[in-house]
Amino acid sequence: MNNYNEEALEHLGTFEISAKMQQIARKNEHGNTFLNAGRGNPNWIQTTARLALARLVQFGVADSQRTLAKPAMAGYIEPAGIYQRLVHFLQPAEHDEDRFLLTAVKYCHHRLQLQRDAVVAEWVNGVLGNDYPSPDRCLRVTEIILNHYLQSIGYRGSGLDAATQLFPTEGATSAIVYAFNSLKENHLLNPGDKIAINTPIFPPYLQIPLLKDYELVEVDVRSYEKNDWEIAPQEIEKLADPAIKALIIVNPTNPGAQALNDKDLAAIRRVVAQRPDLMIISDEVYGTFVPNFKSVYQAAPHNTMLVYSFSKLYGCTGWRLGVIGLNNENVFDRAIAQLPPSLRKQLDRRYRSVVLHPQRLKFIDRLCADSRSIGLYHTAGLSTPQQVMMALFALSHLVNEIDKGASDPYIDQTRDLINQRYAQLYTALGIPQDKSATNTHYYALIDIYRLAAKRYGQEFRHYLADNFEQVDFLVRLAEKNGVVLVDGVGFGTKPGELRISLANLPTDDYARIGQQINELLAEYHQQFAAEREK
């Protein structure tokens, strides 16, 4: 690949570059096995909840035949007595998933004070998908379950579950899109407004605000590896500027893989005390990979829109399972109420076709209505099978609370797996491991220039930086060895940093990736040495 093409690559988005690297890597010179460590989707799945969903489908079809039974056709379920019918159908002595379902219903009844028939009826109707979501924003039982799950993993011990409303979405990706769209439509973010973004960060948070749809002005609030990814006090101080309308943050970070520590969260609390009008969007998809994780939502519940996804922990990126959480009392509703009368009247006209009193429509319900361009609000909401799948994943974690103090063995397994891969990679690279309690180890951010200096000295480091395009190392790694990594610059890192996903390859392959990075550096160094001898 020539320099012109490498320069052209740099104009593509981060993941578009990665896709091009995959094409190159599959035809690598050494005939190596193609190793794609560029995408973050895991190569594991959680089995219990999936099998439980399949059993609910089986039961639902059989139970529907009570009201209508014809070839390839059944009727509807009758909620009355459905729990006992499910008990009769299941075979807990033979199937782990059947035992889980019975335990899950028990948990919902005893811990969440939910009626057994109501729980089972929502699940069965949901997995059969024979009706629109009702309520459209979130199924009633599902919202209660998801709130307890989110509190268990993120804002534990806070009691916020009773004060939080949820909107399940087609993954965190849709949550991001819906959030920006509704903030614009409700005049909470307008062209020219400033938003602070904690970098490095997931690329769409850098790309979306600049689109013509929004035309926002980004203010960089940067974290540095040399500071253990803490947000420096001088960066936090930027948020005192009243012109900054919102703060966008990923916690734990992607690509840095670090969760905010107590010092960072205390700084955010001080900011919102000073700036009660500051809107915060906190993407917390990777929180479960950090023991004792603490959510931004817990630190600033009235200012924070929480975004979560089940995709990474449960290996379900194809299911598209995300959720938005907002406190009952929040800055978004307050800001709408404080808009000029002319804008409030405009919003009343926007939503008046779907509610009698549009001025009372909460922002989280505006998100749901906007997601279907208002006119299709009556058919809004995430599909019911997706919502039930989320509830079952959540319960597979929550049922461990029945045994007080019991950990979640599945979450422990996922953490152990990525920790092993992280250790393999760093051992092969010959660089120190970060074993801090706030590191998810889901991603590794490798500074190629720093690695070059460590192995061959500063002169060689400068040679690399001065003589090659920033994607050259990525291209050569793909061309020669069949390895795909992601350029960190698209995430807002400094040039030379590469993101490696520890989630999507067999464990032993990470040692190979480390070895091949070192081998390629050695080839660059040979070229450097040969040029110096001329």
N, C-alpha and C positions, 0 to 999 in steps of 0.2 A: 504494500500500500504506500503510495507516494505522499510527500508532505502536503500537497494540495488537498488530497482526500482527507488527510488527518486534520488539516485546518478546517475543512468543511464539516467534519464530524463534530467539531467543537460547537457548532451552531445548533446541533440537535439537543433535545432534552436528555437528561441523565439516563433514563430508561430506554430511550430510543437509541442512544449510543450503545447501551448494553445489548440491545437486540442485534445491532450490526456486528458487535463483537462475537455474538453467538454464531452468526453465519460464518465468520472467519475461523473461529475455533474448531468448528466441526470438520474443517479441512486442514487441520494443523500439520506442519511439516514433519513432525516426529511420529505421526500416527498415534498420538496419545489418546487415552480416553477423554472425551469431552467432559470438562468439569465446570459447571456453571455455578459460581458462588456469588452471582450478581443479584439474584432475586431473593426476597426475604420470606417467601412462602415455605413453611417447614415440610420436611419429608417424613413426618409422622402424623398419625391421626388418633383421636380419642375414640375408642371403640364402644364403650358402654352406652353412651347416650345415643349413638347412631343405631345400635341394635335395638335399644328401647323404642326409638321412633318407629323402626320397622315392625316391632311387635304391636305398637299402637295402631299402625295401619292395618295389620292383619285382624286385630280385634275389631277395629272400626268397621271394616267391610263386613265381617261376620255379624256384628251387632246391628248394622243397618238392614240386614236381611230380615230382621224381626218385623219391620214395617212394610217391606216390599221385597219380594224375592222372585226374580226372573233371570233367565240366562244373561249373564254379563250386566245385570242391573240390580241395584239394591235401593232401599229407600233412605230414610233419615234416622238418626239416632234419637232415642228418648232419654233425656237426662235423668229422670227419676229412676233410681236403683242401678245406675250404670256402674258405680263403684263395685258393688257386689258382683255384678256380671263380669267385670274385669277380673276380680279375684278368682272367680270360677274358671275363667279362660286361661289365666296364667299358670305356668308350671315352675314355680320358684325352685323346686328341688332339682330341676334339670337345666335351667337357664339363668345365668348370672344377671342378664338384663331384666328378667322377670322379677328377680329379687330386688334389683335396683328400683324398678317401677313401684313396687309395694312400699319400699323404704321411702321413696320420694313422696308418695301420697301421704304416708305417715308423717313425714317432716312438714309437709304443707298444712296438714290438719293440726298437729300438736304445736309446732313452732310458729306457724304463720296464721293460725286460727281460721283456716279456710275450710269450707265444706267439701267433703270428699267427692260427692257427686258433681259439684261445680268444677272442681279441679279436673276430674277425669273427662267430663263433658267438653270442657274447653280444649283439652289436649286432643281428644278423638276428633271432634269437629275440625280442629286446627290441622291435624295431619292429613285428614281427608281433603281439606281445601275446598269444601263444598259451599262456602259462603264468603262474602266480603269480610274483611276484618271489622269487628265491632266490639268496643269502640274503635274507630278507624285509626287513631294515633297509636294505641297499644291495647292488646287484649288485657282484661282486668286482672286475671290471675297471673298472667305473664309479667305484668308491670310490678306486682308485689314481689314475685320471685327474683326478677332482675335487680330490683332495688336492694334486696337483701344480699344478693351476690356482689353487687358493686360495693356495698358497704363492707362486706367481708374482705374484699381484696384491695380496697383503696381508701375508703374513709371510715375504717373500722372504729367502733366504739363511739361514734359521733352522734348517733341517733338521727342522721340526716336522711335515712331511708324513708321515714314518714313524711319528710318535707320535700321530696324530690319527685318530679314528673319526668317520664321517659318517652322518647320517640324512637322506636326501632327503625333502622334504615338499612339500605342495601350496602352494608359494609361501612367502615369509617370513611371510605372514599365519598360515598353519597352524603354522609354527614357533613363533610367539608364543603361540598358543593351547595347543599341546602343552606348551610349556615351563611356562607357569603351571599347567596342569592337573597335570603330573607333580610339580612342586615341591610342590603342595598334597597330592597323594595320597601322597607319600613323606615328608610331615611336615617338609619343609625350609622351607616357608613356611606359617605358621598364622595364623588370624584374630587381628588385633591386632599382628602383626609389622610392624616398620618396614622400608620399602624406600626407597632413595634413587633419585631420578629426575633425570637431567641435563636441565634444560629450557632453552629450548623443545625440544619433542620431538613425534614422531608421536602424534596424539591417543589411539589405543588404549592406549598405555602409561600414559596418565593415567586412562583410563576403566576398563580391565579390573581393576586392583587394588581398585577401590572396589566392584565388584559383590558381591552377597551370597555368590557362590561363594567369594570370597577374603577380603574385608573387611580389607585391609591398610592400613597407615598410611603415607602418602606423606611423604617428606622431600625438599624441593626443594633440589637442588644446581644452582644457576643459572649460566648463562653469559650475558654481556652483549656487545652489539655494540660498546659503547664500549671494551671490552677485547679487541676482535678475536675475540670468542667464546671466549677462553681461559677455563678453569675457574679462578676466583680461588682463591688459597691458603686463604682463610677458608671457601670452599665445600668444598674438598677435606678440610679439617680435620673437617667434620661426619662423615666416614666413619670416624673413629677411634672413634665411639660403637659399642660392641659390640652394642647393641640393634638396629642397622641390619644386617639379614641379607643384603641384596642391593643392588647398584647396577645400574640400567637405563640404558643409554646408546645413542645412535645416532651412529655415526661413519662418514662425515661426517654432519653434522646435517641434519635435516629438521624445520623449514623453513630454518634458518640457512645451510645449504649449505657449512659449514666442517668440514674434517677436524681432528682433534686434532693438535696440533703436538708437537714433541719434549718441550717443557716439560710439557704435559699428560700425556703418556705416562710421563714420568719420575715425575710426581706419583702416578700410578696404581701404578707399581712400588713406590714408597715405602709407599703405603697397604697393599698386599697383604703387604709385608714385615712391617708392623705388625699387619695383620689377615689372617692366612693363612686365616681362616674366611670371609672375605667372598666371596659369590657375585656374579659379574658376568655380565650378559647384554648382549652388544654386537651391535647390528644394523648391518651394514656393507654395506648394499645399494648405496650410492653410491660405494664406495671406488675403483672403476675410473675415475671421472671426475677423480681427483686423481693427477697424475704422482707417482711415488715414494710412494704412499700407504703408511701404516704402521698395522697392525692393533692393536687392543687385545689381541687374542689373542697376538700376538707379545710384547707388553709383559708380559702376565700370563697365560701359557698354562695354568697349573694352576688358575686361578680363573675363567676366562672360558668361557662358552658363546657360540660364534660363530654368528651368524645371517647368511646371505647369500641373495640372490636374483639370478637371471639376468634378471629381468623388465625392468629399466630399461635396462641396457646393450644387450641384444639385442632389445628391442622385442617381448617375448613375455609380456605380462601375462596373456593368455588361456591360455597353456600351464601356468601355475601351477608354476614351477620354483624351489624354494627348498631350502636345506640347513642343517642344524644340525651344528656341529663341536664335539667335545669331546676334550681330551687324554686319553691312556690313564690318566694319573694326574691326578685332578682333585678339587676341593673338594667336588663333589656326592657322589661315591662315599665320600669320607672322612666327610662329614657323616652319611650313611646308616649307615655302620659305627659311628658314635658315638652313635646314637640309643639311648634306654633299651631294655632287653631286651624290655619289653612291646610297644613299638612295632615293634621288629625282628621279633618273632614275628607281629605283625599283618600286616606286609609279606610275611613268608614265606608266610602263608596266602593273601595276595592273589595272589602270583605262582606258587604251587606247582603250579598246573594246567598251566603252560606250560614249566617248567624243573625239572630234578631237584634243583638246588641253588639255590633262589631267593636265598639270602643272597649268592651270588656274582654275581647278575645286575647288570651295570653300569648306571649311570643312563641312558646313551644307549640301551640296549636296553629299559629300563623306559619311556622315552619312546615307543619304537616299540610296545611292548605296550599301554601306556595309550592310544595313539592309536586302538586298536581295542577298547577296553574289555576287555582281557585275553582274553576268551572267543574273540575273532576274531583273536588274534595270529597264528594259522597262515595267515591271508590278509592279513597286514599288509604295509606297504610301498607306496611310490609306484609308480604304474603303470610297467611296463617301457618303453613308448614315451617317457614323460616322462623317465625316467632316461637313456635313450640320447640324447634330444634335448639334455639337459644336457651329456653327455659330448662330443657333437659341437660344441656351442657352446664348451666348454672347449678342445677340441683346435684349433678355428679360431684360438684365441689361442696355444696352446702350440706349434703347428708353426712359428711364427715364430722359435722358439729354435734351429731347425735351422741358420738363418743367424745365427751368433753376433752379438749386438749389434743385430739387426734389431728395429725397433719393430713394433707391431701396427697395420697401416694402418687397420683398421676402428675400433679404439679411438681412433686419432688423428682419424678423421673425425667420430666422435660428439662428441669434445671440441671440435673446431673448430666444429661446427654450433651447439652450445649457447653457445659463446663469442660467435659472431656474433649470436645472438639476444639475449644479455645486453647486448652493446654497443649494439644497436639500441634496446632498452628504455631503458637508462640515458642514452643520448644524447638521446632524445626527452624524457625527464623532466628533463634538464638537471642531473643529479646525478653526483657522481664515481663512477667504477667501482672496484670492489675487484678488483685484479689479482693478489692474493696467491696463492702457489703452493698453498695449502691450500683454495682456494675451488673447489667443483665447478662453480659457475655453473648448476647444474641448477634451482635455485630462486632467486628474488629476494624478499627481505623488505623491503617498502616501508613506511616510517613516514609515514602521511598527515599526521599532525600536524606532524612535522618539515618535510615538504615544504610544508605550508601556511605555516609560520613563515618558511621560506626565501623564499617568493614574496611573502607579503603581511604578514608581521610577527607578533609574538607575540600581539597582541590578537586577531587573526583566529584564530590557533591555539586560544586559549582559548574563543573563540566556538564553534568546531566541537566541541570536547570537551564543552562545557557544555550545548549545545542540541540535540544529536542522539544517538540511540542508536548504539551502536558498529557496528551492521550497516547504518545508514542509508546510508553512502557506498556500500556494496556493492549495496544495493537500487537506489539511484538509477543507479549505473553500469550495472546490468543493464537497468533500465526504459528508460533514455534511449538507451544506446549498444549494448546487446546484449553487453556484456563481463562475463564471470564470473571473479571472483577468489575467494580463500579468506580468511576471517577468521582472523588469526593467533592470536587469543585462545584458540581451542580447542587450539592447540599449546603454550599456556603463555606466549605473548608478552604484552607490555603492550598495552592497548587502542590502536587506531589503526594497528596493523601488519597489513599484508595480504600474503599469500603469492601469488606469481605463478610458475607453472610455465613454465620455458623449454623444455620438452620436446615439447609436443603441438600446436603451431600452426606454420604456415608462417612463415619467418623475418621477412618484411616486416610481418607482423601485430603484432609486438612494438613496432614504432615507432608503429603505430596505437593500441595500448593505452596507451602512454606519452602520446600526444597527447590521448587521450580522458580520461585521468586528470587531465591539466592543464586541459582544457576544463571538466570537472565542478567542479574546484576553483575555477575562475574564476566559474562560476555560483553556487556557494556564497558566494563573496566579493561578488558583486553583491547577493545577498540580505542579506549582512552590512552592506554599505555603505548599502543602502536603509533598513534598520532603524535605523542610526545617525543618518540624516538626519531621522527622524520626531521 
